[in-house]
Amino acid sequence: MLILTRKINEEIKVGSDITFKIISISENQVKIGVSAPQGIQILRGELYDKVKETTADALQSALEVVDLSKLKVNKVRKYKNER
């Protein structure tokens, strides 16, 4: 992990198109502004974890095995094509 020290109005650049700017610093809170291209999703860590958990739960539900013995099956008859 890279640890940086920044003062108010100083920035951190990630690549050429993502910028973190220190907006304010108080006793136990730092406000950070993030500038990134519109297509990049920015989430707080706890929200990212919740989205990841919800996505995994949805995937697990989608993969549950269906009991095929309970499905009604129609038999298909084959007919010879007479001409």
TORZA-21895 format. One record per residue (C-alpha): chain; x negated, y negated, z negated. Coordinates in steps of 0.25 Angstrom, whole numbers, always signed. Each point is the difference from the previous one (the first is absolute). Layout:
<nodes>
   unit    east   north      up
      A       X       Y       Z
...
</nodes>
This chain:
<nodes>
   unit    east   north      up
      A      +0      +0      +0
      A      -5     -14      +4
      A      +2     -10     -11
      A      -1     -15      +4
      A      +1     -13      -9
      A      +8     -11      +7
      A      +5     -13      -5
      A     +13      -8      +4
      A      +1      -2     +15
      A     -11      +9      +3
      A      +3     +11     +10
      A      -4     +15      +3
      A      +1      +5     +14
      A      +3     +14      +4
      A      -4      +1     +15
      A      +3     -12      +9
      A     +15      -1      -3
      A      +3      +3     -14
      A      -3     -11     -11
      A      +2      +0     -15
      A      +1     -13      -6
      A      -1      -3     -15
      A     +12      -9      -3
      A      -1      -2     -15
      A      -6      +6     -13
      A      +7      +0     -13
      A      -3      +7     -13
      A      +5     +14      +4
      A      +4      -2     +15
      A      -6      -2     +13
      A      +8      -5     +12
      A      -5      +5     +13
      A      +5      -5     +14
      A      -1     +11     +11
      A      -1      -4     +15
      A      +1     +11     +10
      A      +6      +3     +14
      A     +15      +3      +0
      A      -2     +14      +3
      A      -7      +3     -13
      A      +8      +4     -12
      A      -4      -5     -13
      A      +5      +6     -13
      A      -3      -1     -15
      A      -7     +13      -5
      A     +12      +5      -8
      A     +10      -2     +12
      A     -10      +7      +9
      A      +0     +12      -9
      A     +15      +0      -1
      A      +2      +0     +15
      A     -10     +11      +1
      A      +7      +8     -10
      A     +14      -3      +6
      A      -6      +4     +14
      A      -6     +13      -5
      A     +14      +4      -7
      A      +7      -3     +13
      A      -9      +9      +8
      A      +1     +11     -11
      A     +16      -1      +1
      A      -1      +1     +15
      A      -9     +12      +0
      A      +9      +8      -9
      A      +4     +14      +6
      A     +14      +1      +5
      A      +6     +14      -4
      A      +3      +5     +14
      A      +9     +12      -6
      A     +11     -10      -3
      A      +1      -6     +14
      A     +11      +5      +9
      A      -6      +6     +13
      A      +8      +1     +13
      A      -4     +11      +9
      A      -3      -3     +14
      A      +5     +10     +11
      A      -8      +2     +13
      A      +8      +1     +13
      A      -6      +5     +13
      A      +1     -11     +10
      A      +8      +7     +12
      A      +0      -6     +14
</nodes>
